[in-house]
Amino acid sequence: MSKLELNITSLSNYWKIDSDEFVKRDILDPTFKKDVPLFIDPMLLKSSKYEIFRVNARNSYEEFFKKLYMNIEAISTLDGQIKVKAEKDIKRKLTFKENKALCLGFSKYGTTGRGTGHYYASILYNSAYDLIIRGINNSNFFSVLFFLETGFGADYISDMTACIILPELATFTENIAKELNIDTFPYRIGDKKYMLPKHPCYNSYILILPNDILAPLPSDGTVKNTLTSFCNSNEDNDNIRARVNTDIGQILLQANEGKSTVTELKNAVKDYVFKDFDALDKLSKFIKNRNVKPYDFFKDVLGIRAVSELKCVFENVNYCLDLSKSKSEIIENVITDFVNFIENNNKILKSLCGKKEEGWQSAFFLYIDQIFTKYNIDINSEAELGRGPIDFKFSYGNNFKILIEMKLSTNSQYCRGLDNQLELYKKCNGKTHASYFIFINLDADNKKADKKKKKLLDRKKKLGLDTNLVFIDGLPKPSASKL
C-alpha cells in the first residue's frame, strides 16, 4: 500500500477488518496520516467501561502525581549542585512527547507532533515547587495547574497521560489484537515486552484506544463554563466556599463582559487561588471530580468516522482529470467537482447533516486525497481541521502554494475566514498561487442565505481580494431523485 493510499486508510481497512468490530468494542478507528481532533482526558479514566483504564490506568495516573509531589518536596530540602541535578531529572521526566502510535494529533505538525519541551516542563515544575515550599499538603493541585497555566492545553495533557498509562495502553492493544487476529510483533516498553501491531508509516508500533477516554479538544468557552459551574456548585455552603465563589465569580464576570481575555481570566484566577490555599483546595477538588463526557461518536459532529462511512461512496466516483493541465488548474477542477458531487448526493449531505466545520473538512480531505491517490498526483495537503491558521494548504516544493478556508453559514464569524485568516496567512507566507474560500450554506431560509452570500461578495469587492469564492448548498434535498 502506497503512502498516498495510507492517507485515507483507516486501521480497520488496513487490517481488513469490518469497521463494525471497532464500533462493537467502542475503540478508535483513525486514519494513519490524518490527525484526530480528540485528546486523552485523564478525567475520563474513572468512567471507562474497560477495567484496565477504570482501575489500573487511573491508579497509575494518580500515583504518578503523588510520587511527583513527594519528589519535589524532597528536592526543596536540598541545595547546591545536588539540588540542580535533581531538578533537571524531574524536568526531564515532565517533558512528554507526542506518541505517533496513538494516531492522535493537534496541530499542523501532523501525527508525529512536537510533544512538550523543557519550557513547559520548567513552568510546571516551578509552579509546583512554589506551592509545595509554601505549604500545600497534597497533590490535588496539579489538576488546577493544567487548567490554569498558559500553554498547558489538551496536547500536553494527552501526551502526559499517554506516557503515564503507556503500559495499560500496550496491554489493552495486545488484548484487542488477539481478539481480532491482527499480526503482532515484539516491542519493549519499559522493562516489559508486548506483542503489538506494526505501524505501516513508521518504525514503531500502533496503540489502540478506547473511545470512552477521548474528549473533543477544548475551546476557550470550556474554561469559562468550568469556572461558571464551579461558582454555581452547591456541594457545601460554608463561608470559605461562599467567599471563594464570589471572588472567582467577579473575575469571571469581567471576562464575560469582554473586559479580559481567556488568558487574562486564567491568570487572574491562578493569582487568586495561589494566594489562598482554601480556594485552591476547593477548585482542585471540583476540577478533579467534575462531570466530563467522552466524545459522542454516535452524533460525530466532527466527522471523525467520515473516512469509514464515505470512503466507499467516493471510491465509486469516476474521476476524469486532464493531467496535461497545470497543478493550479487540477486543484481548481477538483474543487469544482467536489461542489457538484456534494450538492448532487443526498446520501453524503445527510451524513454531513449536523456536522461541524471539521466534519465537512474531513469530507473534503477524503475526496481530494482519493483523487491524488488514484492519479498519483504529488501535491502535499495539510489539513488543519480548524485548529490552525488555515484549513488546507496544497503545496509542491517551496514555490507552489494554494490555500483553502472553509466556513459554514452557521458560523457567526464566517467573514473572518475571508478577510482575516486567508489574507493574514498569505501575507506571512510569501507568494500564493491561488486561494479559495468555500462557504457552505446550511440556512433553509433562502433570503437569509442570499444575504450572507451577498455580504461575502461585497466584502471581496470592497477589499479588492483575489480569493476565489466557492458556494455549496449543504442542505439535503427534499426529493429522493438525487439519492
C-alpha positions in Angstrom: 0.0 0.0 0.0 1.5 3.4 -1.1 2.0 6.4 1.2 -0.8 8.2 -0.7 -3.2 5.4 -0.1 -2.4 5.4 3.6 -3.6 9.0 3.8 -7.2 7.8 3.5 -6.8 4.3 5.1 -8.3 3.6 8.5 -6.9 0.9 10.9 -9.8 -1.4 10.2 -9.4 -1.0 6.4 -5.7 -1.6 6.6 -6.1 -4.7 8.7 -9.0 -5.8 6.5 -11.3 -6.0 9.5 -15.0 -5.0 9.4 -15.3 -1.5 10.9 -18.3 -2.8 12.9 -15.8 -4.7 15.0 -14.3 -1.4 16.1 -17.8 0.0 16.8 -18.8 -3.1 18.8 -15.7 -2.7 21.0 -16.0 1.1 21.1 -12.5 1.6 20.0 -11.0 4.3 17.8 -10.6 3.6 14.1 -8.4 6.5 12.9 -6.6 7.0 9.6 -2.9 6.8 9.6 -1.9 10.2 8.2 -4.8 12.4 9.4 -5.0 13.8 12.9 -8.0 13.1 15.1 -9.1 16.2 16.9 -9.5 14.4 20.2 -7.3 14.0 23.2 -6.9 11.6 26.1 -8.7 13.2 29.0 -7.4 11.7 32.3 -10.7 12.7 34.0 -12.4 10.1 31.8 -10.3 7.2 33.1 -12.5 6.7 36.1 -15.6 6.1 34.0 -14.2 3.8 31.3 -16.1 0.6 30.7 -12.7 -1.2 30.5 -11.4 -2.1 33.9 -7.8 -1.7 32.8 -8.4 2.0 32.4 -11.0 2.5 35.0 -8.8 0.9 37.7 -5.2 0.2 36.6 -4.7 3.3 34.4 -6.4 5.6 36.9 -4.3 4.3 39.7 -1.1 4.8 37.6 -2.1 8.4 36.9 -2.9 9.3 40.5 0.3 7.5 41.8 2.4 9.4 39.3 1.4 12.8 40.8 1.6 11.6 44.4 5.2 10.5 43.7 5.9 13.7 41.8 4.7 15.7 44.8 7.0 13.7 47.2 9.9 14.1 44.8 9.5 17.9 44.6 9.0 18.1 48.3 12.3 16.2 48.8 14.1 18.5 46.4 13.0 21.5 48.4 15.2 20.3 51.2 18.4 20.1 49.0 20.9 22.7 48.0 23.8 23.3 45.7 24.6 21.1 42.7 22.7 18.2 44.2 19.5 20.2 44.0 20.3 21.4 40.5 20.8 17.9 39.2 17.6 16.6 41.0 15.6 19.5 39.4 17.0 18.6 35.9 16.0 15.0 36.4 12.4 15.9 37.4 12.0 18.3 34.5 13.3 15.7 32.1 10.5 13.4 33.4 8.0 16.1 32.8 9.0 16.5 29.1 6.4 14.5 27.3 6.5 13.8 23.6 3.5 13.1 21.4 3.3 9.4 20.7 2.7 8.8 17.0 1.5 5.3 17.8 -1.8 6.8 19.0 -2.8 8.4 15.7 -4.0 11.5 17.5 -2.7 15.0 16.8 -3.4 18.6 17.5 -1.5 20.8 15.0 -0.1 21.3 11.6 2.9 19.3 12.6 0.9 16.1 11.9 0.7 12.8 13.7 4.4 12.9 14.6 3.8 16.0 16.7 6.2 18.1 18.7 5.2 17.0 22.2 6.0 19.3 25.1 9.5 20.6 25.6 11.6 21.6 28.5 10.0 25.1 28.6 6.6 23.8 29.7 8.2 21.2 32.0 10.0 24.1 33.7 6.8 26.0 34.1 5.0 23.0 35.6 7.9 22.3 38.0 8.4 25.9 39.1 4.7 26.4 39.9 4.5 23.1 41.8 7.7 23.9 43.7 6.4 27.3 44.7 3.2 25.8 46.1 5.0 23.0 47.9 7.5 25.2 49.7 4.7 27.4 50.8 2.9 24.5 52.5 0.4 22.9 50.1 -0.1 19.5 51.6 -1.4 17.2 48.8 -1.1 16.5 45.1 -4.6 17.6 44.0 -3.4 21.0 42.9 -1.8 19.6 39.8 -5.3 19.5 38.2 -5.5 23.3 38.7 -2.1 23.8 37.2 -3.1 22.0 34.0 -6.3 24.0 33.9 -4.9 27.5 34.5 -1.3 27.6 33.4 -0.9 29.2 30.0 0.4 26.8 27.4 -0.9 23.6 29.0 -3.6 22.7 26.6 -5.1 19.4 25.5 -1.9 18.4 23.7 0.2 18.4 26.9 -2.5 16.7 29.0 -3.0 14.0 26.4 0.8 13.4 25.8 1.4 13.3 29.5 -1.5 10.9 30.2 -0.5 8.6 27.4 3.1 8.5 28.7 1.9 7.7 32.3 -0.5 5.0 31.3 1.6 3.5 28.4 1.8 0.0 30.0 -2.0 -0.1 30.2 -2.4 1.1 26.6 0.0 -1.5 25.4 -1.7 -4.3 27.3 -5.1 -3.2 26.0 -3.8 -3.1 22.4 -2.2 -6.6 22.9 -5.5 -8.0 24.0 -7.6 -6.4 21.2 -5.0 -7.6 18.6 -5.5 -11.1 19.9 -9.3 -10.8 19.7 -9.2 -9.5 16.1 -6.4 -11.8 14.9 -4.1 -8.9 14.0 -0.5 -9.6 13.2 1.8 -8.5 16.0 5.5 -8.2 16.7 7.5 -7.9 19.9 8.2 -4.4 21.2 9.8 -3.5 24.5 8.2 -0.7 26.6 10.0 0.0 29.8 11.1 -3.3 31.3 8.3 -5.4 29.6 7.8 -6.9 26.2 4.5 -6.6 24.4 3.1 -8.1 21.2 1.8 -5.1 19.2 0.8 -4.4 15.6 3.4 -2.6 13.5 2.8 0.9 12.3 2.9 1.0 8.4 4.3 4.5 8.3 6.9 4.5 11.0 9.4 2.1 12.5 7.2 1.6 15.6 4.0 0.0 16.9 0.3 1.0 16.8 -1.7 1.6 20.0 -5.4 1.0 20.1 -7.5 3.5 22.1 -10.9 3.0 23.7 -13.3 5.8 22.6 -14.6 6.4 26.2 -11.3 8.1 27.3 -11.3 10.5 24.4 -12.7 14.0 24.5 -13.0 16.8 21.9 -10.3 19.5 22.0 -11.5 22.1 24.5 -12.3 25.7 23.4 -11.9 29.0 25.3 -15.5 28.5 26.3 -14.5 25.4 28.3 -12.6 27.5 30.8 -15.5 29.9 31.3 -18.0 27.1 31.6 -15.9 25.2 34.1 -15.5 28.2 36.3 -19.2 29.1 36.0 -20.1 25.5 37.1 -17.7 25.8 40.0 -19.3 29.1 41.2 -22.7 27.6 40.8 -22.0 24.3 42.6 -23.6 23.7 46.0 -21.7 20.8 47.4 -21.4 22.8 50.7 -22.3 26.2 51.8 -19.6 27.1 54.2 -18.1 30.6 54.4 -15.0 29.6 52.6 -16.9 28.3 49.5 -19.2 31.4 49.5 -16.2 33.7 49.6 -14.2 31.8 47.0 -17.2 31.5 44.6 -17.9 35.2 45.0 -14.3 36.3 44.3 -13.8 34.0 41.3 -17.3 34.9 40.1 -16.2 38.5 39.9 -13.2 37.6 37.9 -15.3 35.6 35.6 -17.8 38.4 35.2 -15.0 40.7 33.9 -14.2 38.1 31.2 -17.9 37.6 30.2 -18.3 41.3 29.8 -15.3 41.4 27.4 -13.1 43.2 29.8 -10.5 40.5 29.8 -9.3 37.6 27.6 -9.4 34.0 28.5 -5.6 34.1 29.1 -6.2 37.1 31.5 -9.0 35.2 33.1 -6.8 32.2 33.7 -4.0 34.3 35.2 -6.4 36.2 37.5 -7.9 33.0 38.9 -4.4 31.5 39.2 -3.1 34.5 41.1 -6.1 34.3 43.4 -6.1 30.6 44.3 -2.3 30.6 44.6 -2.6 33.1 47.4 -5.5 31.3 49.1 -4.9 27.6 49.7 -8.6 27.1 50.7 -9.6 28.4 47.3 -7.0 26.2 45.6 -8.2 23.2 47.5 -11.9 23.8 46.6 -11.1 24.4 42.9 -8.8 21.3 42.8 -11.5 19.0 44.1 -14.1 20.4 41.8 -11.9 20.0 38.7 -10.8 16.5 39.7 -14.4 15.4 40.3 -16.3 17.4 37.7 -18.6 15.6 35.3 -16.9 15.1 32.0 -18.1 13.2 29.0 -16.3 11.5 26.2 -16.7 12.5 22.5 -20.1 11.3 21.2 -19.2 9.1 18.2 -22.9 8.4 17.6 -23.6 12.1 16.7 -20.0 12.5 15.5 -20.3 16.3 14.9 -16.5 16.4 13.9 -17.0 13.8 11.2 -14.2 11.5 12.6 -15.9 8.5 11.2 -16.4 10.2 7.8 -13.5 8.2 6.3 -15.0 4.9 7.1 -18.5 6.0 6.2 -17.8 7.9 3.0 -14.7 6.2 1.6 -16.8 3.6 -0.2 -19.0 6.3 -1.8 -16.1 8.3 -3.0 -14.4 5.2 -4.4 -17.3 4.7 -6.8 -16.9 8.1 -8.4 -15.5 8.2 -11.9 -12.7 10.8 -11.8 -11.7 12.2 -15.2 -8.8 14.6 -14.7 -6.8 16.2 -17.6 -3.2 15.6 -16.3 -1.9 17.9 -19.1 -3.2 20.8 -17.1 -1.2 22.7 -14.5 -1.4 21.8 -10.8 -3.3 25.0 -10.2 -5.9 24.0 -12.8 -6.1 20.5 -11.5 -6.9 21.7 -7.9 -9.4 24.2 -9.3 -11.1 21.4 -11.2 -11.1 19.1 -8.2 -12.8 21.8 -6.1 -15.4 22.4 -8.7 -16.0 18.6 -9.0 -16.3 18.4 -5.1 -19.0 21.1 -5.2 -21.0 19.3 -7.9 -20.6 15.9 -6.3 -21.6 17.1 -2.8 -24.7 19.0 -4.0 -26.0 16.1 -6.0 -25.5 13.4 -3.5 -28.2 13.3 -0.8 -26.5 10.3 1.0 -23.4 12.4 1.7 -25.5 15.5 2.5 -27.5 13.6 5.1 -24.4 12.0 6.6 -22.9 15.5 7.0 -26.1 17.0 8.4 -25.4 18.3 11.9 -21.6 18.1 11.5 -19.4 21.0 12.5 -16.9 22.5 10.0 -14.4 19.8 10.9 -16.8 17.2 9.6 -17.1 19.0 6.2 -13.3 19.4 6.1 -12.9 15.7 6.7 -15.2 15.0 3.7 -13.1 17.4 1.5 -9.9 15.9 2.7 -11.1 12.4 1.8 -12.5 13.4 -1.6 -9.3 15.2 -2.8 -7.0 12.6 -1.4 -8.9 9.9 -3.2 -8.1 11.7 -6.4 -4.4 12.3 -5.5 -4.1 8.6 -4.7 -5.8 7.4 -8.0 -3.8 9.7 -10.2 -0.6 9.6 -8.1 -0.5 13.4 -8.1 2.4 14.6 -6.0 0.9 17.5 -4.1 1.1 17.7 -0.3 -2.1 18.7 1.5 -2.1 19.9 5.1 -5.4 19.7 6.9 -5.6 21.9 10.0 -9.2 20.9 10.7 -10.0 24.3 12.1 -7.2 24.4 14.7 -4.5 26.3 12.8 -4.2 29.5 10.8 -5.7 27.9 7.6 -7.8 24.9 6.9 -5.9 23.5 3.9 -2.7 24.2 2.2 -1.7 22.5 -1.0 2.0 22.7 -1.9 4.5 21.3 -4.3 8.1 22.2 -3.3 8.7 25.6 -1.9 7.3 27.7 -4.8 3.8 26.4 -5.2 1.0 27.1 -2.6 -2.7 27.1 -2.8 -4.8 27.9 0.3 -8.3 26.9 1.2 -10.5 28.1 4.0 -13.9 26.5 4.7 -16.7 28.0 6.7 -20.3 27.1 7.4 -23.1 29.6 7.2 -23.9 28.7 10.9 -20.6 30.1 11.9 -21.2 33.7 13.1 -17.6 34.6 12.3 -17.7 33.3 8.7 -16.5 36.6 7.2 -13.2 36.4 9.2 -12.1 33.4 7.2 -12.3 35.5 4.0 -10.8 38.9 5.0 -8.7 37.9 8.0 -7.4 34.3 8.2 -6.7 33.9 4.5 -5.2 37.3 3.9 -3.1 37.2 7.0 -1.7 33.8 6.1 -1.0 34.9 2.6 1.0 37.9 3.9 3.0 35.8 6.3 3.9 33.0 3.9 5.0 34.7 0.7 3.6 34.2 -2.8 0.4 32.2 -3.1 -0.7 30.9 -6.5 -4.4 30.9 -5.5 -6.7 31.0 -2.6 -10.3 29.7 -2.2 -13.0 30.5 0.4 -15.5 27.7 0.4 -18.8 28.8 2.0 -21.3 26.1 2.8 -24.9 27.2 3.2 -27.0 25.4 5.8 -29.8 28.1 6.1 -33.1 26.8 5.0 -34.3 30.4 4.7 -33.4 31.4 1.1 -33.4 35.2 1.9 -31.0 34.7 4.8 -28.8 32.5 2.7 -28.7 35.1 -0.1 -27.9 37.9 2.3 -24.8 36.1 3.6 -23.7 35.2 0.1 -24.1 38.9 -1.0 -22.2 40.0 2.1 -19.2 37.9 1.2 -19.3 39.1 -2.5 -19.5 42.7 -1.4 -16.7 42.2 1.1 -14.4 40.7 -1.5 -15.1 43.6 -3.9 -14.7 46.3 -1.3 -11.4 45.0 -0.1 -10.1 44.1 -3.6 -9.4 40.5 -2.6 -8.2 38.0 -5.2 -9.6 35.0 -3.3 -12.0 32.7 -5.3 -15.4 32.4 -3.6 -17.0 28.9 -3.8 -20.5 28.4 -2.6 -22.0 25.0 -1.7 -25.6 24.2 -0.9 -25.2 21.9 2.0 -28.8 21.2 2.7 -30.2 17.7 1.9 -32.7 17.8 -0.9 -36.3 17.1 0.0 -36.7 14.9 -3.1 -35.3 11.4 -3.4 -34.4 11.9 -7.0 -30.8 12.5 -6.3 -30.1 9.7 -3.9 
